[in-house]
Amino acid sequence: MPELPEVEALSRFLADKAGGHTIVRMEPAALSALKTFDPSPKALVGTRILGVERRGKYVCFRAGDHWMVIHFSLGGWIQWRESLTEAKAKMGKGPLALRVGLSGGSGFDVTEQGTEKRLAIWIVDDPKAVEGVANLGPDPLDPAFDAAKLAEILSGRTGNIKTVLTDQSAIAGVGNAYSDEALHAARLSPFRSAAKLSPEEVAALHGALTGILADAVDRSLGLPAKGLKGEKKSGMAVHGRTGEACPVCGDTVREVAFSSRSLQYCPTCQTGGKPLADRRLSRLLK
């Protein structure tokens, strides 16, 4: 799933490429992806794209008096075309969900790979009309997001630190991958109680989280849209690297699998050398 760094880089890429252009085509190809019906996609035809920005994991296009908000979920993405095909989008054909044509002949396809169709597109008058956007927590790239702010968030949450980091109402934009990376860098078990971290542990987590996200954004900037997902994996120390050697200590990276996702961690760096039981609501093996 695309997370904050990839969506941030994509938003900046699209702001540069699409900003200022007029929308000349809006062709839906997957009605299941459209979560609003009034205004319709056709309401954006003839409007100028005034800006593109990220909010959490959402890409938000400001077009005239309206906004198009996109959440990619697991398999969604945007395919930029310097020269967009003149062929009209066909409903229900392949991964295409929406085709957007711009003045000058360029444009982009919003696509979704895989069988889980969770891509979501809204046409609204304000991004906060989308419930997920309205309920977003603080953004970790905001200068106001300091260690004290993170401590405040953690103290008011129940559950483990992994769950809190990936809760979009707690912290916007962080998902499974970058939470694994931040916890590894901060040398914290994913199952530590969020409310019981010491001030030193909170400071370490804050530095790890903001540093890793900022570095990932820097590495992604300037890449074409199609190259952003590959860049994400290249910078990972533990996420997606089950069975490989930890780059810090050399121990074997391990995994805890759940029904629809998994997390990766290093026992030596994060759990005192003890492996976590690979089951839901895992506890340290004794």
ABEGO torsion letter per residue (X at the ends): XBBAAAAAAAAAAAAAAABGBBBABBBBABAAABABAOBBAAAABGBBBAEBBBBEABBBBBBEABBBBBBAEAABBBBBBABBBABBBBBGBEABABBBBBBGGBEBBBBBBEABBABBBBBBABAAABAAAAABBBBAABAABBAAAAAAAAAABBEBAAAAAABAAABBGBBAAAAAAAAAAAGBBAABBAAABBAAAAAAAAAAAAAAAAAAAAAABGBBAAAAAAAAAAABAABGABGBBBAAAGBBBBBBBBAABBBBBBAAAAAGGBBBBBBBGBBBBX
